[in-house]
Every structure is written in structure tokens, then in C-alpha cells.
Amino acid sequence: MRKKVIMITGAAGEIGQALVDEFTHNDGYTLLTLDLHALPAEMHGRTIHIQGDILDKTLFSRLVTEYEIDTIFHLAALLSTRSEFAPELAHQVNVNGTLTLLQLAAEQSQRRGEAVRFIFPSSIAAYGLPDLPTKARDFYVREWDWNYPTTMYGCNKLYCELLGAYYSEHFQQLARTKPIMLDFRSVRFPGLISAFTVPTGGTSDYGPEMLHAAAKSEPYACFVRPDSTIPFMAMPDAVTALLKLWHAPAESLTRRVYNVTSFSLSAAEFQERVRHAFPEAEITFDPDVQRQGIVDSWPAGLNDKAAQTDWGWRPAYDVQRAFDEYLVPNIRQRYAG
């Protein structure tokens, strides 16, 4: 008999580690994790971990003979900055990898006679505003506003949202008998900030990079202008959003994709808060033209009223609590001594 599991891809990444940590504090869940890399030593034994590639279809063919997959949290992705340097690889990982998993989830849904829930973190990179006056005017964008991404990563995320909706609502629509569909649910995240993992190359990482550099007493040159403004969220709230959406009854959902957010800060405001915590911090501004253009195309805020209404979304960490209770003390402790 196959063992029922929750699969988490990209488990060694920032969101993945936080999600695994949350799950393993609750009994009753068996986790099957997948990543190109090993999990950190402190996470050994918490999951059934497979080091592998999401593009390896043979690997998945073997896994489905051993495990009944109840839910997929698909976190594996090539992030925004790296995707610009390797767009073809980004498409293979971000789109082809997701397509493989959607097909797997669709087949598993039919095989088990019950929908597999497919939880997919998307991004503000799915937006593309044309200029700064428009960004200032349309401060809080809705899910359907300005879906004109300017990056490969954003294009990949937007397309995968559409693929998820297709597999949930229209897959095999010409078949004689309507199949049991998978249950695709997605959150569009703002810039995420973790106190426990080091930033890994996202275009929004200038914020957390400031914090980590200041805690290490290292100078930091921010790659965007001081006035650059985007929304942010503390990592615990990101995990909460994924889990709340996962738990939500299907009948309460009116969308496949939901915005979630917490607070918006300019780079100068971020610098001010870092310097308040670390008065000796050396933070300067040296904008990179290409990455600045990407940040300028992202919204300054997100309208998350649908998530609030449909599944009770509320961030626990506003800007004050995020810095004072989560980010600063934990990052300070990380580099103490």
C-alpha cells in the first residue's frame, strides 16, 4: 500500500525550510521533500528527502509507485535575477518543471478519486507597470491589474498560474467523461524576508541583504534608488498564507490566484529601520540600471482583499513587529560572536 504524503519541492530554499519547520511541529503529516540540494543538518530525519531534479520525469514515475501524493507545495524555482542571465534554463525549471508536476497531480487526482491540492507560490514579478507615475497612481494593484511582466521569471510565474487554472478547470475538456480535476491554489507574494536563511538572488533581496550585512558589520551598496518602493512580508506570514490557503474549503474560494501582503517600504525607509537597529551600519546606494528597471515595474503595494474575504488572510507581522520581534533579534543572534 502506498504511503500518503505531502510533497514539498524546493524544500532546501527559504520558503521550503520554513514550511518544513512548521509542518514538523505538527504531528500527523508525512513529508516527502525534493531539492537539488541536501536539507540542512538540523532538518535531517524530519522528512523523506530526495535529492533530485524536478525535470527528471523518471524520478517522479518511481515516486508515484511508492507514495500517494495528497498535496504538492511546489516551491522549486529559478529566481528572478538568475533567470535573467539564463532565461532558457529558467523556462525549463519554472515552466517545464511545473508542467510535469501539474500532469502528475492531474493523474494522481484521477487515480485516487480525489483532487490533489497543488499549492503554488507566485510573485509580484507577475506584474509589469509601464512607468513610475502609473506605479504611484495605481499603488495597490489587484490580481488582474497590469499582468504584463518584464522578466523571464515573471512571465514564467504568470504562465504557470494560467496552467494551474487550466488543469483545475479545463483539463481533458473534450473527453467523454469529465475527469476529477486537481485543486490548484496560488498566492502572489511580495518580497519575502527571512531571519533564518541568507538571501539567494531575488531582485527584492536588497532589503534582507541590508539587514544581514549590517548584522555582520559589513558595508552594503544597495542596488536600487532610495525611493524604490515595493511590498514586503516576513517569512512566518508567508508560511501562514500558504497553509491557510491550503486548509481553506474549496467552496469558499472565488479565485485560483490571490494577492497577499503585509507592508510597503521604500529602500530609504528600509535603510532607516536597519540603521535604527544597527547604528554603525554602512549602507549606500549604487543603483544597477537593469535591476532598478525591474523593481520600478513592480507595484508599490498589493490589494489582498480577496484573500482576506475568502480565507481569512491577515498578516501577523506589520512593519514594526517584523523588525522588532522577528528580523532584528534573530539576525543579530545569527551573527553574534
N, C-alpha and C positions, 0 to 999 in steps of 0.2 A: 504493500500500500504506500502510495506517495505521501510524503510529509508536507503538510500545509505550511507555507512560508510567506513572509513579506520580503520582497526583493528590493534592495536599495542599490542602484548603480551610482558610481562616483562616490562611494562611501568614504574614501580617504580625503575627500575635499572638505572645504569649510562647512558647508551645509550638511554634508554627509556625516561628518564626525559628530556634529551637534545633534543630528537626528538619531543616530545610533545611540548616543549617550542618553537621550530622552527615552527611547524605547527600552533600553536595558535597565532602566529604573522602574519599569513596569513589568510584572510577570505576565505570562500567557502568550507572548509573541516569540516566534522563532524567526530570526532574521537571516536571510541569505544575501550577503553583500558581494558586490563586484566592483573591482577597480583595477587599473593597470598596476597600481602600487599596493604594497602591503599596508595594512592598517597600523597605526602607531602601537607601540608595545603595550601601552596601558589598555588598549582595546582588545587585545588577544583573548580569545575564549568567549567573547560576548556574542559572536556571530559565526555562522558558517561562511567563511570568507574564501572567495575565488579570485585569484589574480588572473585577469583576462581582459580581452578586448571586446567592447560592445559590437564591433564589426565582425566578430567571429561567430557565424551562424551555426557552425558545428558545435561550439560550446553550448549554445542555447538549446540545440537539439538534444544534447545529452542531459542538460539540467531539467528539462520538462519531463524526462522519463523518470527522474528521481524525486521531483518536487511538484506539489500542486501550488501554483502561484496565486495567492489570494489578492494581493495588491502589489503594484510596482510604483516605487518612488524613483523616477528617472532623473537623477541629478547629474549624470556624467555629461560633460560638455567641454568644448574648447572655448575659452573665454574671449572677451571682446578684443583686447589688444592683440593677443597672439593670432586670433582669427584674421586680422587684417594683414598679417605677414604671411599667413598660409591659408588663403581662402578656400582652396580646393580641399585641403585636409579638414578645414572647419566644416565644409559641406558634408564630407564623408562622415565625420564624427557626429555632428549636430543633427543632420537630417537623416542620413542613411542609418545611423545607429538608432535613432528614434523610430524610424520606419520599421526596422527589424523588430523592435520591442512592441510596437503597436500591432504588428501582424501576429506576434507571439501571443499578446494579450487577447486579441480577437479570437484566435484559435483556442486558447485556454478557456475563454468565456463560453464558447460553444461546447467544448469538451466536458466542462464541469456543470453546464446547465445553469450557470450563474455568472453575472457580469464581474469581470476583473476590474477593480478600480485602478486607474492609471493617473498618478499624481505628477504633474509636470511643472517645475518652476520656470516661468518665463521672466521677462526683464523689461525695464524701461527702454532698453535698446530697440524694442519693437516699435517705438515712436520715432518720428523724424520731423521736427518743426523746421520751417524754412528759414527763420531769421530770429534775431533777439527781440524785436518789437512784438512779433507773434507770440514768442515764448512768454514775454511779460504780460501780454493781454490774456492769453489762454493759460493761466497759471496752473489750475487744477484740471488736467485732461481726463476725459472719460475713456473707457476701454476702446471705443470705436473712433476716437479722435486721432487724427494725424498718424495713421498707421502707414507711414512712408519711411521705413528705416534706411539709414545711410551707411550701415555697416553690414558686413557679411554675417556677423553674429546676430544682429537684429533681424536680418532677412531670414536666417535660419529659424530663430525663435517664432517669428510671426507665421512662417510656413508650417512649422510643427504644431502650432495652435490649430491651424486650419486642418491639418492631417488628423489631429486628435478628434476634432468635431466630426470629420468625415467618418472615421472608424466608429464613432459613437452613434451616428445618426443615419449614415447612408451606405455603409459597407454592404456589399452584395445586394444592392437595392433592386437588381433585376432578377434575383434568384426567385424560384417558385415559392419557397418558404422563407419568411423573414427570419434571419438568424438572431441569436442572442448577442447583443452588442456589448462591447466593453463600455466602461463608465469613465470617460476622460474628464479630468478636472485640472485647471491650471491657475496659478497665481502669477501676476506680473509684479515682480519685486522691484523696489527702489535699490539704491546702493546699500549693500549689506556690510555691517561692521561687526567683526568678531574679536573678542578679547583673548581667545584661546588658540587661534590659528593665525599664521602670518599671511598677509595679503599675497595673492598669487597672480597678479597681472590683469585684473579687471580695470576698465577705464575709470570706474568710480573709486578705485582704491587709493586715490590721493588723500582721502580723509583718514582712513585707518593707517596709511603709511606715515602720516604726520604723527599720529599717536605712538606708533611703535618706535619711530626714530627718536622722538622726544624722550621716551622711557629709557632708551639705550644711550642717551646723551650724544646722539649723532645729528649732524646738520641735515636738513632736508630741503630740497628745492622742489616746490610744488609745480606740477606741470600744467596747471590751468591758472587763469586770471583770478584775482581776489574776489571779483563779483560773480564768478561762476556759481550757479545755484542749481542743485538737484535734490530730490528727496532721499532720505536715508532711513535705515531701520537697524536696530540692534538684533544680533543673531538669535537670541531667545525668542523674539517676536516672530522671526521668520519661521522657526520651527513650529511655534504655536499656530501660525497661519496654515502651514501645511497640514498639521494634524487636525485642526478644526474643520478645514475643508474636507479632509478625508472622512471624518466622522459624520459630516452633515448628511441628513436624509436626502436622497435623490430628488424627492418631490418638492423640497424647499429651494432647489437651485433653479435660477432663471437664466443662467449663462454657463458657458463652458470655461470662460476665462474671466478672472476677477483681478482688479487692481487691489493692492494693499499698500499701506504706507504708514509712516509714523511722524517724521518731522522733516522740514526742509531747512537747509543751511547753505549759505554762501561759503566759498573756500575761506574768505576772510573771517567769517563767524566761526568756522571750524578751527582756524588758527587761534582765534581769541580764546576759545574754550580749552584748547590744548595748552596754551601758554598760562592759563589760569591754574591748570593742574601741574604744569612743569614750567615754572617761571624762567628757567635757563634755556628753554627750547630755542634752537636756531632754525627758524622756518622762513624761507624766502620764496619768491615767486619767479619762476622761469618757464613761462608757458611754452608748450610744444604745439606748434600750429595745427598739426594733424589731430592730436588727441583733444585739443581745445575745440576744434570744429565738431568733433563727435559729442562732447559734453554740451556744447551750445545747442545741438539738435535734440537733446533730451529734455523732457518737461521739467519745470521747476517744482511741480507738485503733482500728485495723483488724486483723482476723485475716486474714493473707495466706498461710496455709499451703498453700492450693490452688495459688496461683501458684508458690510455692517447689517444690512437688512436681511439678506438671505441666510447667513450662517453665523451671525453674531460677532463678527470680527471687531476687535478693539485692541490696539497696541497697549501693552503693559508699560512700555518704556517710552515716555516722552523725552525730549532732548535733555532735560535736567537729570532725570533719573538714569538715562542711558549712560551719561558721562559719570555722574557721581556715584552710582551704585554698581554699575556693570563694567564699563570700559576702563576707567582710570584705576580703580583699585586692583582689578585683575591683571591689567597690563603692567602696572607698577610691580606687582608681585612676581610676574613672569620674569622680569629682568633684574629683580633685587639681588645684588651681590654677583 
